[in-house]
Amino acid sequence: MSIMEYNGGAVVAMVGKNCVAIACDKRLGVQAMTISTEFKKTFQATPKTYIGLPGLATDVQTLAEKFRFKVNMYRLKEEREIEPRTLAHLVSSTLYERRFGPWFVEPVIAGLDKENRPFICSTDLIGCINFAKDFVVSGTTSNQLYGMCESLWEPDLEPEDLFETISQSLMNAVDRDCLSGWGAEVTVITPDKIITRTLKSRQD
Amino acid sequence: MADRYSFSLTTFSPSGKLVQIEYALSAVNSGVTSIGIKATNGIVIATEKKAVSTLIDDSSLEKVAVICSNIGMVYSGMGPDYRVLLNKARKAAQAYKRVYMEEPPTAILVKEIASVMQEFTQSGGVRPFGVSLLIAGFDESGPMLYQVDPSGSYWPWKATAIGKNMVNAKTFLEKRYNEDIELEDAIHTAILTLKEGFEGQMTENTIEIGIITGVVSSKEDGAVVLPEFRKLAPSEVKDYLANIA
């Protein structure tokens, strides 16, 4: 039994044309037993950046709160919003602080920088950043997500098409993972607005 | 007997002042003059390098110093106190970089140093730093020049002077400064201002000048590139001096 597979969950983020999308499932389980179908794993860090936290649920909640604290302090001290790239390094340093007793989460960050350029990345549980230009995946469903994204993703997708692509990737991947699923939430971030949609999926 | 000395040296006087800070400011005001001028496209900071004797090897004496790539500083007052603060500033800048992988914005670093200086006015067994600092930095909100005093207060300036000749120097700057001044003019003005109160011969070895200029740009992957602070080489200083002769 791996601690990363105790609660289950999946998060994926993709780059489109002047937009990014981030999606997560909504299951919270205790090994085989599902105990909640409203456990979302994406959190808004700034008006243009989201952070996804799949992994051990207690760490998901604690880190969501820790990052909210750090982002708020940054905004108060620097009098500006944190950029996605800077947030990525902040997440990385926070995780590495616990190198020998890590947080059991593998975060995904997606957002637009101040020039509205798309940015996504993921990190491992001890803070190694993976800067990607196409998509990043994380959670118990990561292998299935890699397969789905690799087949479905193409560059320069418009927000509507990006929504379809990321939704199909997530829905079909979690159907092949018993620890993820039970609904999904997809957020598309564009320079003018953020649209969050909830998807109904197989409830098993 | 021990009780009498167990409070901090900076206890309030009846008039509400902290006399140790006042005395620290006297130490600053008897120190060599330093100038800072903010231009539209950069900042110049300068000071006299006053060697006590001609036998001193002044090439190894550094008053204008780099804190991190986009921030530099100079001082007036006690040299040894300055070195301590310079080290703390450099460490603070690297600590910021360690977390955010970016150079700190000038205001953030200034707050950090000011906070250190303030600590030394409210702790037991320590005395305030006997220096005022002029910190020049260039970040995404443009060039910024700050003065930090022994009390820990800091102000942003457009142009200022600290040290022995500050009153005359500031009067001189008030006349010569305008909001549209460019860096080349600012360097020229800084040298002239220093010359006003200069004792002895002004050569490329008796003054130090540091500048920061440029534009904020982005690399292809979105990372920000900030202008770099650097000291002028003696040969460059010599050219500027030749122009004012």
Interface residues (C-beta under 8 A of the other chain):
Chain A: K77 E78 R85 T86 H89 L90 S93 D113 E115 R117 F119 F131
Chain B: R98 V99 Y100 M101 E102 P105 A107 I108 K111 S218 D221 G222 A223
